[in-house]
Amino acid sequence: MQIAIAYTNPVGLPVLDDDGQVTGHDAGATLVRRLLRVFPGAALVGPVRRAGPVEVVPLADLDPQAAVVINMDVLTSPEIWRALARDGAEPQVMNFLWWNVATHHTHPVPRATLALSCALFPTFANSERTASEIREVVRMLTVAPLAERAVVAWVDLGIRLEHVRPRTPTEVPVVLYPAIYLSERKRPRLFVDVVEQVRKQAPLVVEMRLHEQHLATELAMRFSQHDWTWVGPLTSSRESYWQALSRTTAFLATSVDESYGLEYVEALVAGAIGVLPDLPWARAILPARYPFLYGDPPTARAMLLRAVREPDACRADLDACVGGDFQGWLRSRHDDDLFERAIADRVREWFG
């Protein structure tokens, strides 16, 4: 069985660098690296064949009898099937749904295409919420015979626990903007408004590491004018990323919705105190009694202020909410070993 991964960077950046390695630290690039680790020898689907550490193979060069295409660009699965269904072959295509169903592709045409793709091809989702959402979309937008045959599995993505670094104390508390985009769904203005108010009451430093396309926005430039903020590009490596997380005191999440919330889980496992909105996506990754969920900006301000003033007391509250060991709770539920085993098992189950 040959595994081929179909993935297009959503903002048009190259997937591989000049040395043939997967580039970037966004969720898509991270997941491509994970799939390559789970399936040694897997190739990327691309327009031109390319040798290197990661092989690139055009669809036309794949053996439809032997190849399994794991498609991260879920809407294109019918197109991939048609390209491979030559000479009467039965292509083997699998969807990997790793983004938020509720807020992506809201136009009727791509949404119906999404539903059709997930009805026709087995779909592996990155969380229980994403799986539930896609089942509902398939039920609503496809005919009953297709909806009834839909195959959907899921597991939480988790993180590589071996990347976590010991905590590094800082003299001034560090507050993280826990996203790389300033899109409306992330509600960055709420983050800025809350943090600016908290900064008036307590010393802190804010770090905002952004995708290059968002560094030149009005909001990023406005926020970077403060002498207590650092607004810059993404870290150059996963090692430097985890080192930066190790000295982060707290983060304020403001997103309207997430399919899983990889960045937030990583920051929590690194020991940062997370102040998150009281929304279903946040509750899905947290224990039931998590103490730092806010319903309005004043509550968010109060929680973040306490996190930077009394971080040790806040961490004691986190331990108490799970009966003793918050870090242990996180690690047992968000270990990417679970993801790797689950997706490998589903590929064997669905394609032999």
MIBA-861090 format. One record per residue: residue number from 1; residue in one letter; x, y, z of N, C-alpha, C in turn. Coordinates in steps of 0.1 Angstrom, whole numbers, plus 5000, padded with zeros to 4 digits. Atoms other than C-alpha are relative to their C-alpha. Layout:
NUM_a_X_Y_Z_X_Y_Z_X_Y_Z
...
//
This chain:
1_m_5008_4988_5000_5000_5000_5000_5009_5013_5000
2_q_4993_4987_5001_5013_5034_4990_4991_5011_5005
3_i_5007_4989_4995_5002_5064_5010_5004_5013_4993
4_a_4998_4987_5006_4998_5097_4992_4992_5011_5007
5_i_5007_4990_4992_4989_5129_5011_4997_5012_4991
6_a_5004_4988_5008_4970_5156_4993_4997_5012_5009
7_y_5001_4988_4992_4974_5190_5009_5005_5012_4993
8_t_4997_4987_5006_4974_5226_4997_5000_5010_5011
9_n_4999_4990_4990_4985_5254_5020_4988_5010_4998
10_p_5012_4991_5002_4953_5275_5026_5002_5014_4996
11_v_4996_4986_5005_4971_5308_5020_5010_5000_4989
12_g_4992_5001_5012_4990_5296_4990_5015_4999_5002
13_l_4986_5001_4998_5024_5292_5006_5005_4986_4996
14_p_4995_5013_5004_5047_5263_4995_5000_4990_5012
15_v_5000_5010_4990_5044_5230_5014_5014_4996_5004
16_l_4987_5004_4997_5080_5221_5011_5010_5011_4998
17_d_4990_4989_5002_5111_5243_5014_5010_4995_4990
18_d_4990_5003_5011_5141_5243_4991_5007_4987_5002
19_d_4993_5013_4997_5156_5213_5009_4990_4988_5000
20_g_5010_5011_5001_5124_5192_5004_4994_4996_5013
21_q_5007_5003_4987_5112_5194_5040_4987_5008_5001
22_v_5013_4993_4998_5077_5203_5051_5003_5013_5008
23_t_4997_4987_4994_5078_5240_5060_4988_5006_5007
24_g_5011_4994_4993_5057_5261_5083_4997_4994_5013
25_h_5003_5005_4987_5044_5257_5118_4984_5002_5003
26_d_5015_5000_4999_5006_5262_5111_4995_4986_5002
27_a_5006_5013_4997_4982_5234_5119_5001_4990_4988
28_g_4999_5008_5012_4982_5221_5083_5014_4994_4998
29_a_4986_5005_5001_5020_5218_5081_5003_4990_5011
30_t_4998_5009_4989_5021_5202_5115_4994_4986_4998
31_l_5007_5012_5003_4996_5176_5105_5006_4992_4989
32_v_4993_5007_5010_5014_5168_5073_5012_4993_5005
33_r_4989_5006_4994_5045_5161_5093_4996_4988_5008
34_r_5005_5012_4992_5025_5138_5116_4997_4989_4991
35_l_5004_5011_5009_5011_5118_5087_5012_4994_4994
36_l_4988_5006_5006_5045_5114_5072_5007_4991_5010
37_r_4994_5008_4989_5057_5101_5106_4992_4987_5002
38_v_5008_5012_4998_5028_5077_5109_5001_4990_4988
39_f_4999_5009_5012_5032_5064_5073_5013_5002_4994
40_p_4987_4998_5006_5069_5062_5066_5000_4996_4985
41_g_5000_5002_5014_5076_5065_5029_4989_5006_4992
42_a_5011_4993_5006_5044_5084_5022_5005_5011_4991
43_a_4996_4989_5009_5045_5109_4994_4989_5011_5001
44_l_5010_4989_5002_5028_5143_4988_4995_5000_4986
45_v_5006_4998_5013_5005_5148_4959_5004_5014_4995
46_g_4996_4987_5006_5018_5176_4936_5000_5000_4985
47_p_5001_5000_5014_5018_5188_4901_5012_4994_4992
48_v_4988_5005_5007_5054_5178_4893_5007_4990_5009
49_r_4993_5009_4992_5073_5148_4905_5013_5006_5005
50_r_4988_4994_4994_5101_5157_4929_5005_4990_5010
51_a_4993_5009_4990_5126_5135_4948_5005_5009_5011
52_g_4995_4993_4988_5139_5144_4982_4996_4993_5013
53_p_5004_5006_4987_5133_5138_5019_4985_4997_5000
54_v_5014_5003_5002_5096_5140_5010_4997_5000_4985
55_e_5003_5001_5014_5087_5127_4976_4987_5006_4996
56_v_5012_4994_5006_5062_5145_4955_4996_4992_4988
57_v_5004_5008_5011_5041_5125_4931_4987_5006_4994
58_p_5013_4996_5007_5015_5137_4905_4989_4989_5001
59_l_5011_5010_4999_4981_5120_4907_5001_4990_4988
60_a_4999_5009_5012_4987_5106_4872_5010_4989_5001
61_d_4990_5010_4998_5017_5087_4884_4997_4990_5011
62_l_5004_5009_4989_4999_5070_4913_4994_4987_4994
63_d_5006_5013_5004_4989_5033_4909_4986_5000_5007
64_p_5013_4999_4993_4951_5035_4916_4997_4987_5007
65_q_5002_5013_4994_4952_4998_4926_5007_4999_5013
66_a_4991_5001_4988_4979_5003_4953_5000_5012_5009
67_a_4998_4988_4993_4977_5039_4964_4987_5003_5008
68_v_5010_4994_4991_4956_5053_4993_5003_5015_5001
69_v_4999_4985_4999_4951_5091_4990_4993_5005_5013
70_i_5006_4993_4988_4946_5108_5024_4999_5015_4996
71_n_5002_4986_5005_4931_5141_5013_4996_5010_5011
72_m_5003_4989_4990_4933_5171_5036_4992_5011_4994
73_d_5009_4991_5007_4916_5192_5009_4987_4994_4996
74_v_5011_5009_5000_4884_5175_5015_4990_5002_4988
75_l_5009_4998_5011_4863_5192_4988_5005_4995_4987
76_t_4995_5005_5013_4885_5179_4960_5000_4985_4999
77_s_4999_5014_5001_4881_5142_4968_4992_4994_4988
78_p_5007_5005_5013_4855_5136_4940_5009_5002_4988
79_e_4991_4998_5011_4880_5152_4916_5012_4991_5000
80_i_4989_5010_4999_4908_5130_4929_4996_4986_4995
81_w_5006_5014_5004_4886_5099_4925_4999_4999_4985
82_r_5002_5000_5014_4878_5109_4889_5014_4999_4993
83_a_4987_5001_5006_4915_5114_4881_5007_4986_5001
84_l_4995_5013_4998_4924_5080_4895_4992_4988_4994
85_a_5009_5010_5005_4894_5061_4881_5002_4997_4985
86_r_4997_5002_5014_4911_5053_4848_5001_4984_4998
87_d_5000_5014_5004_4908_5019_4831_4992_4992_5009
88_g_5008_5008_4992_4881_5008_4854_5005_4998_5014
89_a_4995_5002_4987_4901_5011_4886_4991_5006_5010
90_e_5008_4995_4989_4885_5017_4920_5009_5007_5009
91_p_4991_4992_4992_4904_5045_4936_4997_4999_5015
92_q_5002_5000_4985_4910_5045_4974_5004_5014_5005
93_v_4999_4986_4995_4904_5080_4988_4994_5001_5014
94_m_5004_4998_4986_4901_5090_5024_5001_5015_5003
95_n_4999_4987_4995_4892_5124_5038_5006_5002_5014
96_f_4995_4997_4986_4911_5139_5067_4995_5015_5003
97_l_5007_4987_4997_4889_5167_5081_5006_5006_5012
98_w_4992_4995_4989_4911_5189_5103_4997_5015_5003
99_w_5004_4986_4998_4893_5223_5102_4986_5001_5004
100_n_5013_4998_4994_4862_5238_5116_4989_5000_4990
101_v_5011_5002_5010_4831_5227_5098_4990_5012_5001
102_a_5010_4990_4998_4808_5254_5113_5003_5013_4993
103_t_4996_4987_5006_4828_5284_5100_5007_5000_4987
104_h_4994_5001_5013_4845_5271_5069_4989_4996_4989
105_h_5008_5003_5012_4828_5270_5035_4985_5001_5004
106_t_5014_4997_4997_4795_5286_5045_4991_5002_4988
107_h_5008_4998_5013_4784_5293_5009_4994_4986_4997
108_p_5007_5013_5002_4759_5267_4998_5007_4990_4990
109_v_4993_5009_5009_4780_5253_4969_5011_4993_5006
110_p_4989_5008_4993_4812_5244_4988_4995_4992_5011
111_r_5006_5008_4988_4791_5233_5018_4994_4987_4995
112_a_5006_5012_5006_4771_5209_4996_5011_4991_4995
113_t_4989_5008_5005_4804_5197_4980_5006_4993_5012
114_l_4994_5006_4988_4818_5191_5015_4991_4988_5004
115_a_5009_5010_4996_4787_5171_5024_5001_4988_4991
116_l_4999_5011_5010_4789_5150_4992_5013_4992_5002
117_s_4987_5007_4998_4826_5143_4997_5000_4991_5012
118_c_5000_5008_4988_4821_5131_5032_4990_4989_5000
119_a_5010_5011_5002_4791_5110_5022_5006_4989_4991
120_l_4995_5009_5009_4811_5093_4994_5013_4993_5004
121_f_4987_5005_4997_4845_5088_5010_5001_4999_5015
122_p_4998_5000_4986_4854_5076_5045_5008_5012_5005
123_t_4995_4987_4995_4862_5106_5067_5006_4998_5014
124_f_4994_5000_4987_4886_5109_5096_5001_5014_5005
125_a_5001_4987_4995_4880_5139_5118_5009_5002_5012
126_n_4990_4997_4990_4903_5157_5142_4994_5001_5014
127_s_5006_4999_4987_4878_5158_5171_4986_4994_5000
128_e_5014_5004_4999_4845_5145_5183_4990_5010_4995
129_r_5009_4989_5005_4829_5179_5176_5000_5001_4985
130_t_5000_4999_5015_4841_5180_5140_4993_4988_4994
131_a_5007_5012_5005_4828_5144_5135_4985_5002_5001
132_s_5015_4997_4998_4794_5154_5149_4995_5010_4990
133_e_5004_4989_5010_4793_5185_5127_4999_4995_4986
134_i_5001_5004_5014_4801_5167_5095_4989_4990_4998
135_r_5011_5009_5001_4776_5139_5102_4987_5008_4998
136_e_5012_4992_5001_4749_5166_5106_4999_5007_4986
137_v_5000_4994_5013_4760_5184_5074_4997_4990_4989
138_v_5003_5011_5009_4759_5151_5055_4985_4997_5000
139_r_5014_5004_4998_4725_5143_5069_4990_5011_4993
140_m_5008_4989_5005_4711_5177_5059_5001_5003_4985
141_l_4998_4995_5013_4726_5182_5025_5002_4989_4989
142_t_5000_5010_5010_4727_5148_5009_4988_4991_5001
143_v_5012_5008_5000_4700_5123_5000_5003_4988_5010
144_a_5000_5010_4989_4692_5095_5025_5009_4988_4996
145_p_4992_5012_5003_4709_5066_5006_5015_5003_5002
146_l_4986_4997_4999_4742_5085_5006_5003_5003_5015
147_a_4998_4996_4986_4739_5099_5042_5001_4987_5008
148_e_5000_5012_4992_4732_5064_5055_5012_4992_4999
149_r_4988_5007_5003_4764_5050_5040_5012_5007_5005
150_a_4989_4992_4996_4786_5078_5053_5008_4993_5012
151_v_4991_5006_4990_4816_5065_5073_5009_5011_5006
152_v_4992_4989_4993_4831_5089_5099_5006_4995_5013
153_a_4993_5004_4987_4857_5082_5126_5007_5013_5005
154_w_4994_4989_4994_4875_5106_5149_5009_4996_5011
155_v_4993_5000_4988_4901_5111_5175_5006_5014_5002
156_d_4994_4987_4998_4915_5142_5192_5014_5000_4995
157_l_4987_4999_5006_4947_5154_5175_5011_4997_5010
158_g_4989_5002_4990_4968_5156_5207_5012_5007_4996
159_i_4988_4994_5003_5003_5169_5208_5012_4990_5004
160_r_4989_5009_4997_5038_5154_5209_5006_5004_5014
161_l_4996_4996_4986_5045_5154_5247_5015_5001_5002
162_e_4986_4999_4998_5082_5149_5242_5006_5014_4996
163_h_4996_4987_5004_5084_5184_5228_4999_5010_5012
164_v_5002_4991_4989_5073_5200_5261_5013_5002_5008
165_r_4988_4996_4993_5101_5219_5279_4997_5004_5014
166_p_5002_4995_4987_5106_5226_5316_4997_5015_5001
167_r_5004_4986_4999_5091_5259_5327_5012_5009_5003
168_t_4989_4990_4998_5114_5289_5326_4994_5013_5006
169_p_5006_4989_4994_5104_5316_5351_5005_5013_4994
170_t_4997_4986_5005_5103_5353_5340_4997_5010_5010
171_e_5003_4989_4990_5105_5385_5360_4987_5006_4998
172_v_5012_4994_5003_5076_5400_5342_4991_4989_4993
173_p_5008_5010_5006_5046_5378_5333_4998_5002_4985
174_v_5001_5000_5015_5043_5369_5296_4986_4995_4997
175_v_5014_5004_5005_5008_5368_5280_5001_4998_4985
176_l_4999_5004_5014_5005_5350_5247_4986_5002_4993
177_y_5011_5001_5009_4981_5357_5218_5001_4986_4994
178_p_4998_5014_5004_4974_5320_5211_4995_4996_4986
179_a_5004_5003_5014_4969_5321_5174_5010_5007_4991
180_i_4990_4994_5009_4989_5330_5143_4992_5009_4989
181_y_5008_4991_5009_4960_5348_5124_4992_5010_5008
182_l_5008_4989_4994_4941_5380_5131_4986_5000_4993
183_s_5013_5001_5007_4910_5367_5112_4989_5003_5010
184_e_5011_4996_4992_4876_5378_5125_4995_4989_5010
185_r_5004_5011_4991_4868_5343_5139_5008_4999_5012
186_k_4992_5000_4988_4897_5347_5163_4997_5011_5010
187_r_5004_4988_4992_4883_5380_5176_5013_5006_5006
188_p_4987_4994_4994_4918_5396_5180_4997_5014_5007
189_r_5002_4987_4993_4903_5430_5189_4995_4998_5014
190_l_5004_5003_4986_4887_5414_5220_5013_4998_5008
191_f_4987_5003_4993_4922_5401_5229_5007_5013_5003
192_v_4993_4988_4998_4937_5435_5224_4994_5009_5011
193_d_5007_4991_4991_4910_5454_5243_5002_4995_5015
194_v_4998_5006_4987_4912_5430_5273_5014_5002_5006
195_v_4986_4999_4995_4950_5429_5275_5004_5014_5003
196_e_4996_4986_4997_4953_5467_5273_4994_5004_5013
197_q_5005_4997_4987_4930_5470_5302_5007_4994_5012
198_v_4993_5007_4989_4948_5444_5323_5014_5006_5002
199_r_4986_4994_4999_4982_5461_5315_4999_5012_5008
200_k_5001_4988_4992_4969_5492_5332_5000_4997_5015
201_q_5001_5004_4986_4966_5473_5365_5012_4991_5004
202_a_4989_5009_4996_4996_5449_5364_5010_5000_4989
203_p_4989_5001_5010_5030_5447_5346_4998_4987_4993
204_l_4999_5012_5008_5031_5422_5318_5006_5003_4986
205_v_4995_4999_5014_5046_5415_5284_4991_4991_4991
206_v_5009_5007_5010_5025_5404_5254_5009_4995_4988
207_e_4993_5005_5012_5039_5381_5227_4989_4996_4990
208_m_5010_5003_5011_5020_5379_5194_5008_4995_4988
209_r_4993_5006_5011_5036_5355_5168_4991_4997_4989
210_l_5010_5001_5011_5018_5359_5135_5006_4995_4987
211_h_4997_5004_5014_5017_5344_5101_5004_5013_4992
212_e_4995_4988_5007_5036_5368_5077_4990_5008_4993
213_q_5011_4992_5007_5004_5378_5059_4992_5008_5009
214_h_5008_4992_4991_4990_5392_5091_5009_5010_5008
215_l_4992_4991_4992_5020_5411_5104_4998_5014_4996
216_a_5001_4986_5004_5013_5442_5083_4986_5005_5001
217_t_5014_4995_4998_4977_5446_5093_4999_5011_5009
218_e_5002_4988_4992_4964_5477_5110_5000_4996_5015
219_l_5001_5004_4986_4957_5458_5142_5013_4996_5006
220_a_4987_5005_4996_4991_5442_5144_5009_5012_5002
221_m_4992_4988_4999_5008_5476_5138_4996_5008_5012
222_r_5005_4992_4988_4986_5493_5164_5005_4994_5013
223_f_4996_5007_4988_4994_5467_5190_5015_5001_5002
224_s_4986_5000_4999_5031_5467_5183_5006_5013_5004
225_q_4995_4987_4995_5034_5504_5192_5002_5000_5015
226_h_4998_5000_4986_5032_5495_5229_5015_4995_5003
227_d_4987_5004_4997_5066_5492_5245_5000_4987_5008
228_w_5001_5013_4992_5054_5461_5265_4994_4989_4991
229_t_5004_5011_5009_5044_5441_5234_5011_4996_4990
230_w_4991_5005_5011_5063_5420_5209_4991_4993_4990
231_v_5008_5005_5012_5046_5414_5175_5010_4996_4990
232_g_4990_5005_5009_5067_5393_5152_4996_4988_4992
233_p_5002_5012_5007_5070_5363_5129_4999_4988_5008
234_l_5000_5013_4993_5065_5327_5138_5014_4996_5003
235_t_4987_5005_4997_5094_5310_5155_5006_4991_4989
236_s_4994_5007_5011_5119_5294_5132_5000_4985_5001
237_s_5000_5014_4999_5117_5259_5146_4990_4996_5011
238_r_5009_5005_4989_5095_5237_5168_5007_5001_5013
239_e_4992_4998_4988_5123_5238_5194_4998_5013_5006
240_s_5001_4987_4995_5122_5275_5197_4985_5004_5003
241_y_5014_4999_4996_5084_5274_5197_4997_4995_5014
242_w_5003_5006_4987_5082_5251_5227_5009_5007_5011
243_q_4992_4992_4990_5110_5271_5244_4993_5013_5004
244_a_5008_4987_4997_5089_5303_5241_4988_4996_5008
245_l_5012_5004_4991_5058_5284_5255_5005_4998_5014
246_s_4996_5004_4986_5079_5273_5285_5001_5012_5009
247_r_4999_4988_4991_5082_5309_5297_4987_5009_4999
248_t_5013_4993_5001_5046_5319_5289_4992_4998_5013
249_t_5008_5000_4988_5026_5328_5320_4986_4996_4998
250_a_5015_5002_5002_4991_5329_5306_4997_5003_4985
251_f_5004_4996_5013_4972_5332_5274_4985_5003_5001
252_l_5014_4996_5001_4938_5347_5265_4995_4995_4986
253_a_5006_5005_5012_4918_5327_5239_4987_5008_4998
254_t_5012_4992_5003_4891_5347_5221_4992_4995_4988
255_s_5006_5005_5013_4881_5325_5191_4985_4997_5002
256_v_5014_5003_5000_4845_5321_5183_4998_4985_5000
257_d_5002_5015_5002_4849_5284_5173_5014_4994_4996
258_e_4988_5008_5004_4877_5258_5168_4995_4986_4998
259_s_5003_5014_5002_4876_5223_5154_5006_4991_5011
260_y_4994_5008_4989_4900_5211_5181_5007_5010_5010
261_g_4994_4991_4992_4922_5239_5194_5015_4996_5004
262_l_4986_5005_4998_4958_5226_5189_5009_5010_5008
263_e_4992_4990_4994_4975_5259_5199_4997_5001_5015
264_y_5004_4999_4986_4956_5261_5232_5004_4988_5008
265_v_4996_5011_4993_4963_5226_5242_5015_5000_5002
266_e_4985_5000_4999_5000_5230_5235_5004_5010_5011
267_a_4997_4990_4990_5001_5262_5256_4996_4995_5014
268_l_5004_5005_4987_4982_5245_5285_5010_4989_5005
269_v_4991_5011_4997_5005_5214_5284_5014_5006_5004
270_a_4987_4993_4997_5035_5238_5285_4999_5007_5014
271_g_5001_4994_4987_5021_5252_5318_4994_5014_5000
272_a_5006_4987_5000_5005_5284_5307_4986_4999_5005
273_i_5013_4999_4995_4973_5295_5324_4991_5005_4989
274_g_5008_4997_5011_4946_5295_5298_4987_5007_5005
275_v_5013_4993_4998_4917_5320_5300_4992_4999_4987
276_l_5006_5003_5012_4892_5308_5275_4985_5003_5000
277_p_5015_4997_5001_4856_5317_5263_4992_4987_5004
278_d_5009_5011_4996_4828_5296_5278_4992_4996_4988
279_l_5006_5004_5012_4820_5280_5245_5002_4985_4998
280_p_4999_5015_5001_4815_5243_5234_5014_4996_4995
281_w_4987_5005_5004_4848_5241_5216_5011_5000_5011
282_a_4991_5000_4989_4867_5251_5247_4997_4990_5010
283_r_5004_5010_4990_4847_5229_5270_5004_4986_4995
284_a_4997_5013_5005_4855_5200_5247_5014_4995_5003
285_i_4986_5004_4997_4892_5201_5255_5004_5002_5014
286_l_4997_4997_4986_4890_5210_5292_4992_4991_5009
287_p_5008_5007_4990_4878_5193_5324_4988_5007_5003
288_a_5014_4994_4998_4842_5199_5334_5001_5012_5010
289_r_5000_4990_4990_4852_5221_5364_5011_5011_4998
290_y_4989_4991_5003_4878_5242_5346_4997_5014_5005
291_p_5004_4988_4992_4879_5275_5366_5002_5013_4992
292_f_4997_4988_5007_4890_5300_5339_4993_5001_4986
293_l_5008_4998_5012_4861_5302_5314_4992_5012_5002
294_y_5007_4987_4998_4846_5336_5308_4988_5001_4990
295_g_5011_4998_5008_4813_5347_5294_4999_5014_4995
296_d_5000_4986_5005_4820_5384_5289_5013_5007_5002
297_p_4987_4994_4999_4849_5408_5286_5004_5004_5015
298_p_4995_4997_4986_4849_5420_5323_5005_4988_5007
299_t_4995_5012_4993_4852_5384_5335_5013_4996_4994
300_a_4987_5003_5006_4880_5378_5310_5011_5009_5006
301_r_4990_4991_4994_4898_5408_5324_5004_4996_5014
302_a_4998_5004_4987_4894_5397_5359_5008_4987_5001
303_m_4993_5013_5000_4906_5362_5352_5014_5001_4995
304_l_4987_4998_5005_4936_5373_5332_5009_5008_5010
305_l_4992_4992_4989_4946_5399_5359_5004_4991_5011
306_r_4996_5010_4989_4946_5371_5385_5010_4991_4995
307_a_4990_5010_5005_4966_5348_5362_5014_5006_5000
308_v_4987_4993_5000_4994_5374_5359_5005_5004_5014
309_r_4996_4996_4987_4993_5384_5395_5002_4988_5009
310_e_4999_5012_4991_4988_5350_5412_5001_4987_4992
311_p_4999_5013_5009_5000_5323_5387_5001_4987_5008
312_d_4999_5012_4992_5009_5298_5414_4986_4996_5006
313_a_5013_5003_4995_4975_5301_5430_4990_4995_4989
314_c_5009_5005_5011_4958_5297_5396_5004_4986_4996
315_r_4996_5014_5003_4978_5266_5389_4995_4990_5011
316_a_5006_5009_4989_4967_5252_5423_4985_4998_4997
317_d_5014_5001_5004_4931_5259_5411_4998_4990_4989
318_l_5000_5009_5011_4938_5240_5379_5001_4985_5005
319_d_4998_5013_4994_4951_5210_5399_4987_4995_5007
320_a_5012_5004_4992_4920_5211_5422_4988_4997_4991
321_c_5011_5003_5009_4896_5211_5392_4999_4986_4995
322_v_5000_5014_5005_4907_5176_5383_5004_4990_5012
323_g_4998_5008_4989_4913_5163_5418_5015_4997_5003
324_g_4986_5001_4995_4951_5168_5420_5011_5002_4990
325_d_4989_4999_5010_4971_5168_5387_4995_5005_4986
326_f_5005_4995_5012_4960_5191_5359_5008_4996_4988
327_q_4991_5003_5011_4991_5184_5338_4998_4985_4996
328_g_5002_5014_5002_4985_5146_5342_4987_4998_4992
329_w_5013_5001_5007_4949_5151_5331_5001_5003_4985
330_l_4998_4996_5014_4959_5169_5299_5008_4990_4993
331_r_4991_5009_5008_4987_5145_5290_4993_4987_4997
332_s_5007_5012_5003_4964_5115_5293_4989_5001_4989
333_r_5011_4998_5009_4938_5130_5270_5005_5006_4987
334_h_4996_4993_5012_4959_5149_5245_5014_4996_4995
335_d_4987_5006_5005_4988_5126_5236_4998_4996_4986
336_d_5002_5003_5014_4993_5124_5199_5003_4985_4996
337_d_4999_5014_5003_5002_5087_5202_4986_4994_4997
338_l_5014_5005_5002_4964_5081_5204_4996_5003_4986
339_f_5003_4996_5013_4960_5100_5172_5007_4991_4989
340_e_4993_5008_5009_4987_5081_5154_4995_4986_4999
341_r_5005_5014_5000_4974_5047_5164_4986_5000_4993
342_a_5014_5000_5006_4938_5057_5155_5000_5001_4985
343_i_5000_4998_5015_4945_5070_5120_5006_4988_4993
344_a_4994_5012_5006_4967_5040_5112_4990_4989_5000
345_d_5010_5011_4999_4940_5016_5124_4989_5002_4990
346_r_5011_4998_5009_4914_5033_5103_5004_4998_4986
347_v_4995_5003_5013_4935_5032_5072_5000_4985_4997
348_r_5000_5015_5002_4940_4994_5077_4985_4995_4999
349_e_5014_5004_5000_4903_4990_5085_4993_5003_4987
350_w_5008_4996_5011_4890_5009_5055_5006_4995_4987
351_f_4994_5003_5012_4916_4999_5029_5008_4987_5000
352_g_4993_5013_4999_4932_4966_5041_5015_5001_5002
//
